[in-house]
């Protein structure tokens, strides 16, 4: 991936955490250049230049610096940023976080290669998102519709089934018959979780609709900084050159941010909130903003980053900054999980800001947006009624309030709850939504047009 070394140095001044400080480089190293590190025992590792000034360069080693000594270590600089081959040969492949095969196949080789860092997308070239990505998950498709070119994160506390939901979306999602594929980038996964991901996505990989990058928990933590960039670089080429609609699922972005914090601490940078680097916002944006649609080119890149919130704190720096950059969020709730609902999505805390651009007449169904609006309004009222019932008891409620409680239970049972291996069509999802709404009196369904409500009452 890195090309051939062109200038070699043997003056390693310091080994500090995942970093090497190399001296006497004579201006041969520049920021973001690829480095190859050869230890005294002949082992070969790869890195990237984080700082270069005068005769000194700071190199971040992706495989970690364990076993590297100052004496006998040689560092070679290529004089160019890291590049990777791109193209359709990635489809069906499973690799580690550095892009090296884990499936027993040969390394991916292609006629073209591009920089891993990618290129900023000119805002004037962007096409507005306008079509849905159907995930087969009712809680997402009905209430927080994912739109091609959108970045829609999943927020979850530790212990909630966020990985199961991420894998389910990656396995089931489609673009309504248009060319489609998934790039899955896993960071900091246990070996059990990595095995679960491989097994669950095996069918999609066999169909050449999947590219899988897996960084295990016992892999070098610094590798996690590279993993999402490899995935996004491959996805951009499959989309904008290959004409596919590509869904990129990245989990867990909190593990990525913690790797970034480790490098920042090793460099001695002044920490910001909770010891994360002050540039965490811009670093996350450099990943999330690589999605979208480009005017005049086929395909799209849609990103679903999954991140855990320590102590379910949505003000934690990683979800907080992610919320500023992305276009909504899907929030998993411990309270919903305790009711036995999978996926435990809290609809009233979740939002897709681009839903109106990807749902409705000509895109999903003409009744989709009115139904979603009515569901949200009724769920908000049901939450108020539940809080009132906790105070005065269900027996003290009026008939309409009790029907709201019945409605909320039906939403949990019949709409939100589904099996992890169950894929629902959009028609089935909206049919379930209608059946829950029709439990309420017509006078309460104020956001539904009369003609639409009458038609659905008549058809049951």
C-alpha positions as CSV (number, residue, x, y, z in Angstrom):
1,X,0.0,0.0,0.0
2,X,2.8,2.4,0.9
3,X,5.0,2.2,-2.2
4,X,8.8,1.8,-2.2
5,X,11.1,3.5,0.4
6,X,13.2,6.2,-1.1
7,X,15.2,7.6,1.8
8,X,16.4,5.5,4.8
9,X,17.5,6.7,8.2
10,X,18.9,4.9,11.2
11,X,18.7,7.7,13.8
12,X,15.8,6.9,16.1
13,X,16.0,9.4,19.0
14,X,13.0,8.3,21.0
15,X,10.4,5.6,21.3
16,X,7.3,6.9,23.1
17,X,4.0,4.9,23.1
18,X,3.0,4.4,19.5
19,X,5.4,7.1,18.3
20,X,9.0,7.2,17.0
21,X,11.0,10.4,16.9
22,X,13.5,10.1,14.0
23,X,16.4,12.5,13.6
24,X,18.7,13.6,10.8
25,X,15.9,13.3,8.2
26,X,17.3,16.2,6.2
27,X,13.9,17.4,5.0
28,X,13.1,14.0,3.4
29,X,9.9,13.5,5.4
30,X,6.7,15.5,5.1
31,X,3.4,15.5,6.9
32,X,1.3,12.4,6.2
33,X,4.1,10.7,4.3
34,X,4.3,6.9,4.6
35,X,7.1,5.4,6.6
36,X,8.4,1.8,6.8
37,X,10.1,0.8,10.0
38,X,12.5,-2.1,10.1
39,X,13.5,-3.3,13.6
40,X,16.8,-4.8,14.5
41,X,15.4,-8.4,14.2
42,X,14.2,-7.6,10.6
43,X,10.5,-7.1,11.4
44,X,8.8,-4.7,9.1
45,X,6.1,-2.2,10.3
46,X,4.3,0.7,8.7
47,X,3.6,4.2,9.9
48,X,2.8,7.8,8.9
49,X,4.5,11.1,9.6
50,X,2.6,13.2,12.1
51,X,5.1,16.0,12.4
52,X,8.1,17.0,10.4
53,X,10.3,20.0,11.0
54,X,14.0,20.6,10.3
55,X,15.9,17.3,10.8
56,X,13.2,15.6,13.0
57,X,10.1,13.7,12.2
58,X,7.5,12.1,14.5
59,X,6.2,8.8,13.1
60,X,3.0,7.1,14.2
61,X,3.5,3.3,14.0
62,X,0.3,1.5,13.1
63,X,1.4,-1.9,14.4
64,X,2.6,-0.3,17.7
65,X,6.2,0.1,18.9
66,X,6.4,-3.0,21.2
67,X,9.8,-4.6,20.6
68,X,11.3,-1.7,18.8
69,X,14.6,-0.4,20.2
70,X,16.4,2.8,19.4
71,X,19.5,1.0,18.2
72,X,19.4,-1.0,15.1
73,X,16.0,0.4,13.9
74,X,15.9,1.8,10.4
75,X,13.1,4.1,9.1
76,X,12.5,4.7,5.4
77,X,10.3,7.5,4.0
78,X,8.5,7.2,0.7
79,X,8.0,11.0,0.3
80,X,4.3,10.5,-0.5
81,X,1.0,9.9,1.5
82,X,-0.4,6.4,1.9
83,X,-2.3,5.1,-1.0
84,X,-4.4,1.9,-1.5
85,X,-5.6,0.1,-4.5
86,X,-9.3,0.7,-5.3
87,X,-11.9,-1.0,-7.5
88,X,-14.3,-3.9,-7.5
89,X,-11.7,-6.5,-6.4
90,X,-12.4,-5.4,-2.8
91,X,-16.0,-6.8,-3.0
92,X,-16.4,-10.0,-1.1
93,X,-13.1,-9.5,0.8
94,X,-12.4,-9.6,4.5
95,X,-9.4,-7.7,5.8
96,X,-7.9,-6.5,9.0
97,X,-7.8,-2.8,10.0
98,X,-4.7,-2.2,7.7
99,X,-6.3,-3.8,4.7
100,X,-4.4,-7.1,4.9
101,X,-6.4,-10.2,4.0
102,X,-8.0,-12.3,6.7
103,X,-9.9,-14.6,4.4
104,X,-6.9,-16.5,3.1
105,X,-7.0,-14.8,-0.3
106,X,-4.2,-12.8,-1.9
107,X,-3.7,-9.1,-1.2
108,X,-6.0,-6.8,-3.2
109,X,-4.2,-5.6,-6.3
110,X,-5.7,-3.1,-8.8
111,X,-4.7,-0.9,-11.7
112,X,-5.5,2.3,-9.7
113,X,-4.6,3.6,-6.3
114,X,-5.7,6.7,-4.4
115,X,-4.6,8.4,-1.2
116,X,-6.2,7.0,2.0
117,X,-6.9,10.5,3.3
118,X,-9.3,11.2,0.4
119,X,-10.0,14.5,-1.1
120,X,-12.4,17.1,0.2
121,X,-15.7,17.2,-1.7
122,X,-16.4,20.6,-3.3
123,X,-19.7,21.7,-1.7
124,X,-20.9,23.1,-5.1
125,X,-20.6,19.6,-6.5
126,X,-22.9,18.0,-3.9
127,X,-26.4,16.8,-5.0
128,X,-29.1,17.0,-2.3
129,X,-30.0,13.5,-0.9
130,X,-33.4,12.5,-2.3
131,X,-33.9,8.7,-2.2
132,X,-34.2,6.2,0.6
133,X,-32.0,3.4,1.8
134,X,-34.4,0.7,3.0
135,X,-32.9,-1.1,6.0
136,X,-35.6,-3.7,6.7
137,X,-35.8,-2.4,10.3
138,X,-39.2,-0.9,11.0
139,X,-38.0,1.5,13.7
140,X,-35.6,3.0,11.2
141,X,-37.6,2.9,8.0
142,X,-40.9,4.2,9.5
143,X,-39.7,7.0,11.8
144,X,-36.0,7.9,10.9
145,X,-35.7,7.0,7.3
146,X,-32.1,6.7,6.0
147,X,-31.5,8.7,2.8
148,X,-28.8,8.0,0.2
149,X,-25.9,10.3,0.9
150,X,-26.9,10.9,4.6
151,X,-24.8,10.5,7.7
152,X,-27.1,9.1,10.4
153,X,-25.4,7.8,13.6
154,X,-26.6,5.3,16.2
155,X,-26.1,6.3,19.8
156,X,-26.1,3.5,22.4
157,X,-25.0,2.7,25.9
158,X,-22.6,-0.2,26.6
159,X,-24.6,-3.4,27.0
160,X,-27.3,-2.5,24.5
161,X,-27.4,-4.5,21.2
162,X,-25.9,-1.9,19.0
163,X,-23.6,-4.3,17.2
164,X,-26.6,-6.6,16.4
165,X,-28.4,-3.6,15.0
166,X,-25.4,-2.4,13.0
167,X,-25.0,-5.9,11.5
168,X,-28.7,-6.3,10.8
169,X,-28.7,-3.0,8.8
170,X,-25.5,-4.0,6.9
171,X,-27.1,-7.4,6.1
172,X,-30.5,-6.2,5.0
173,X,-30.2,-2.7,3.6
174,X,-30.8,-2.2,-0.1
175,X,-31.5,0.7,-2.6
176,X,-34.6,-0.6,-4.2
177,X,-33.0,-2.6,-7.0
178,X,-30.2,-0.1,-7.8
179,X,-26.6,-1.4,-7.6
180,X,-25.8,-1.5,-3.9
181,X,-23.0,-2.7,-1.6
182,X,-21.9,-2.3,2.0
183,X,-18.5,-1.4,3.6
184,X,-18.3,-2.5,7.2
185,X,-15.5,-1.1,9.4
186,X,-15.3,-2.7,12.8
187,X,-13.0,-1.1,15.4
188,X,-11.9,-2.6,18.7
189,X,-14.1,-5.7,18.4
190,X,-13.6,-8.7,20.6
191,X,-12.8,-11.9,18.8
192,X,-16.3,-13.2,19.6
193,X,-17.9,-10.0,18.1
194,X,-15.6,-10.2,15.1
195,X,-16.7,-13.8,14.6
196,X,-20.4,-12.8,14.9
197,X,-19.9,-10.1,12.3
198,X,-18.2,-12.4,9.8
199,X,-20.9,-15.1,10.2
200,X,-23.8,-12.7,10.0
201,X,-22.5,-11.0,6.9
202,X,-21.2,-14.1,5.1
203,X,-24.1,-14.3,2.7
204,X,-23.7,-10.7,1.6
205,X,-19.9,-11.3,1.2
206,X,-20.6,-14.4,-0.9
207,X,-22.8,-12.2,-3.2
208,X,-19.9,-9.8,-3.7
209,X,-21.9,-7.0,-2.0
210,X,-19.6,-6.5,1.1
211,X,-16.2,-5.2,2.0
212,X,-15.2,-6.1,5.6
213,X,-12.5,-4.4,7.6
214,X,-12.1,-5.8,11.2
215,X,-9.8,-4.3,13.8
216,X,-9.8,-6.6,16.8
217,X,-9.5,-5.4,20.4
218,X,-6.0,-6.9,20.8
219,X,-4.8,-5.4,17.5
220,X,-2.6,-2.3,17.9
221,X,-4.9,0.5,19.0
222,X,-3.3,2.9,16.6
223,X,-4.6,0.7,13.7
224,X,-8.1,2.0,14.6
225,X,-7.2,5.4,13.2
226,X,-6.6,3.9,9.8
227,X,-9.5,1.4,9.6
228,X,-12.4,3.9,8.9
229,X,-10.2,5.8,6.4
230,X,-9.5,2.6,4.4
231,X,-13.2,1.8,4.4
232,X,-14.3,5.2,3.2
233,X,-11.6,5.3,0.5
234,X,-12.8,2.0,-0.9
235,X,-16.4,3.2,-0.6
236,X,-15.8,6.4,-2.5
237,X,-14.4,4.6,-5.5
238,X,-17.1,2.0,-5.6
239,X,-19.7,4.8,-5.5
240,X,-18.4,7.6,-7.6
241,X,-16.4,5.5,-10.1
242,X,-18.2,2.2,-9.9
243,X,-21.7,3.7,-9.8
244,X,-22.9,1.9,-6.7
245,X,-24.9,3.1,-3.8
246,X,-22.6,2.3,-0.9
247,X,-23.6,2.1,2.8
248,X,-20.6,2.5,5.2
249,X,-21.2,1.1,8.7
250,X,-18.5,2.1,11.2
251,X,-18.5,0.7,14.8
252,X,-17.5,1.7,17.4
253,X,-16.5,5.4,16.8
254,X,-15.9,5.8,20.5
255,X,-13.0,3.2,20.2
256,X,-11.7,5.3,17.3
257,X,-11.8,8.5,19.4
258,X,-10.0,6.8,22.3
259,X,-7.2,5.7,19.9
260,X,-7.0,9.3,18.8
261,X,-6.8,10.4,22.4
262,X,-3.9,7.9,23.0
263,X,-1.9,9.4,20.2
264,X,-2.6,12.9,21.4
265,X,-1.4,12.0,24.9
266,X,1.8,10.4,23.5
267,X,2.5,13.6,21.5
268,X,2.2,15.7,24.7
269,X,-0.7,17.8,23.3
270,X,-2.8,19.9,25.6
271,X,-6.0,18.0,26.3
272,X,-9.5,19.3,25.9
273,X,-12.8,17.8,27.2
274,X,-12.2,14.5,29.0
275,X,-8.6,14.4,27.7
276,X,-9.7,14.1,24.1
277,X,-7.6,16.3,21.7
278,X,-9.0,19.7,20.8
279,X,-9.1,18.7,17.2
280,X,-11.6,15.8,17.8
281,X,-14.4,17.7,16.1
282,X,-12.4,18.4,12.9
283,X,-11.1,14.9,12.9
284,X,-14.5,13.3,13.1
285,X,-15.8,15.7,10.4
286,X,-13.0,14.6,8.1
287,X,-14.6,11.1,8.2
288,X,-18.3,11.9,8.3
289,X,-18.2,14.5,5.6
290,X,-16.9,11.9,3.1
291,X,-20.5,10.9,2.4
292,X,-22.9,12.3,-0.2
293,X,-23.7,12.4,-3.8
294,X,-21.6,14.1,-6.5
295,X,-23.3,16.0,-9.4
296,X,-22.7,14.3,-12.7
297,X,-21.5,11.0,-11.1
298,X,-23.5,7.9,-10.4
299,X,-23.7,6.3,-6.9
300,X,-23.7,7.7,-3.4
301,X,-22.0,7.1,-0.1
302,X,-24.2,6.8,3.0
303,X,-22.6,6.6,6.5
304,X,-24.0,5.0,9.6
305,X,-21.5,5.5,12.4
306,X,-22.2,3.6,15.6
307,X,-20.9,4.9,18.9
308,X,-21.2,4.0,22.6
309,X,-22.0,6.6,25.2
310,X,-20.3,6.0,28.6
311,X,-22.9,5.9,31.3
312,X,-25.5,6.6,28.6
313,X,-24.3,10.3,28.6
314,X,-25.3,11.9,25.3
315,X,-23.3,15.0,26.3
316,X,-20.1,12.9,26.2
317,X,-17.7,14.5,23.7
318,X,-17.9,11.8,21.0
319,X,-21.8,11.7,20.7
320,X,-22.0,15.4,21.3
321,X,-19.6,16.4,18.5
322,X,-21.0,13.7,16.2
323,X,-24.4,15.3,16.7
324,X,-23.2,18.6,15.4
325,X,-21.7,17.1,12.3
326,X,-24.4,14.5,11.3
327,X,-28.0,14.8,10.1
328,X,-29.9,13.3,13.1
329,X,-29.4,10.3,15.3
330,X,-30.9,6.9,16.2
331,X,-30.9,6.5,20.0
332,X,-31.0,3.2,21.7
333,X,-32.6,3.3,25.2
334,X,-32.0,1.1,28.2
335,X,-35.6,1.8,29.3
336,X,-36.9,0.5,26.0
337,X,-34.5,-2.5,26.2
338,X,-35.9,-3.3,29.7
339,X,-39.3,-3.7,28.1
340,X,-38.0,-6.6,25.9
341,X,-38.1,-4.6,22.7
342,X,-35.5,-5.2,19.9
343,X,-34.1,-3.0,18.6
344,X,-34.5,-0.8,21.7
345,X,-34.9,2.5,19.7
346,X,-36.4,5.4,21.5
347,X,-38.4,7.1,18.8
348,X,-38.9,10.4,20.6
349,X,-35.1,10.8,21.0
350,X,-34.4,9.8,17.4
351,X,-34.5,12.0,14.4
352,X,-33.6,11.9,10.7
353,X,-33.3,15.5,9.5
354,X,-33.3,14.4,5.8
355,X,-36.3,12.1,6.1
356,X,-38.5,14.5,4.2
357,X,-36.1,14.4,1.3
358,X,-36.1,10.6,1.0
359,X,-39.7,9.6,2.0
360,X,-43.1,10.4,0.7
361,X,-44.8,10.3,-2.7
362,X,-42.6,9.1,-5.5
363,X,-40.0,7.8,-3.0
364,X,-41.6,5.5,-0.5
365,X,-45.4,6.0,-0.2
366,X,-47.6,9.0,-0.2
367,X,-48.9,8.2,3.3
368,X,-45.4,7.7,4.9
369,X,-44.7,11.2,6.2
370,X,-48.2,11.8,7.6
371,X,-48.1,8.4,9.3
372,X,-44.7,9.1,10.8
373,X,-45.8,12.5,12.0
374,X,-48.9,11.1,13.6
375,X,-46.9,8.3,15.3
376,X,-44.5,10.7,16.8
377,X,-47.3,13.0,18.1
378,X,-49.2,10.1,19.6
379,X,-46.1,8.6,21.2
380,X,-45.4,12.0,22.8
381,X,-48.9,12.0,24.2
382,X,-48.6,8.4,25.4
383,X,-45.4,9.3,27.3
384,X,-47.3,12.0,29.1
385,X,-50.1,9.6,29.9
386,X,-47.7,7.0,31.2
387,X,-46.1,9.6,33.6
388,X,-49.6,10.6,34.8
389,X,-50.5,6.9,35.4
390,X,-47.4,6.5,37.5
391,X,-48.8,9.3,39.7
392,X,-52.5,8.6,39.9
393,X,-52.8,5.0,38.8
394,X,-54.3,3.6,35.6
395,X,-57.8,3.3,37.1
396,X,-58.0,7.1,37.4
397,X,-57.4,7.7,33.7
398,X,-60.1,8.5,31.2
399,X,-61.0,6.2,28.3
400,X,-58.9,8.2,25.8
401,X,-55.8,8.1,28.0
402,X,-56.2,4.4,28.4
403,X,-56.3,4.0,24.7
404,X,-53.1,5.9,24.4
405,X,-51.5,3.4,26.8
406,X,-52.8,0.6,24.7
407,X,-51.5,2.3,21.6
408,X,-48.0,2.7,23.1
409,X,-47.9,-1.0,24.0
410,X,-49.0,-1.9,20.4
411,X,-46.2,0.2,19.0
412,X,-43.6,-1.7,21.1
413,X,-45.1,-5.1,20.3
414,X,-46.2,-4.8,16.7
415,X,-44.1,-2.1,15.1
416,X,-40.7,-1.6,16.8
417,X,-40.1,-5.1,18.0
418,X,-38.7,-7.5,15.5
419,X,-36.3,-10.4,15.3
420,X,-32.6,-9.6,14.6
421,X,-32.8,-11.8,11.5
422,X,-36.2,-10.4,10.3
423,X,-36.2,-8.1,7.3
424,X,-39.5,-6.2,6.7
425,X,-40.6,-4.6,3.5
426,X,-41.6,-0.9,3.7
427,X,-45.2,-1.9,2.9
428,X,-45.3,-4.3,5.9
429,X,-43.7,-1.7,8.2
430,X,-46.3,1.0,7.2
431,X,-49.1,-1.6,7.5
432,X,-48.1,-2.3,11.1
433,X,-47.9,1.5,11.7
434,X,-51.5,1.9,10.5
435,X,-52.7,-0.9,12.7
436,X,-51.3,0.7,15.8
437,X,-52.7,4.1,14.9
438,X,-56.2,2.8,14.3
439,X,-56.4,1.9,17.9
440,X,-56.9,5.6,18.7
441,X,-60.2,7.5,18.1
442,X,-60.4,9.5,14.8
443,X,-60.5,12.7,16.8
444,X,-57.0,12.1,18.1
445,X,-55.5,11.5,14.6
446,X,-55.3,15.1,13.7
447,X,-52.2,15.0,11.4
448,X,-53.7,12.4,9.1
449,X,-55.7,13.8,6.1
450,X,-59.4,12.8,6.4
451,X,-59.5,11.0,3.0
452,X,-56.4,8.9,4.0
453,X,-57.9,8.0,7.4
454,X,-61.2,7.1,5.9
455,X,-59.6,4.9,3.3
456,X,-57.6,3.0,5.9
457,X,-60.5,2.6,8.3
458,X,-62.5,1.1,5.5
459,X,-59.8,-1.4,4.6
460,X,-59.3,-2.4,8.2
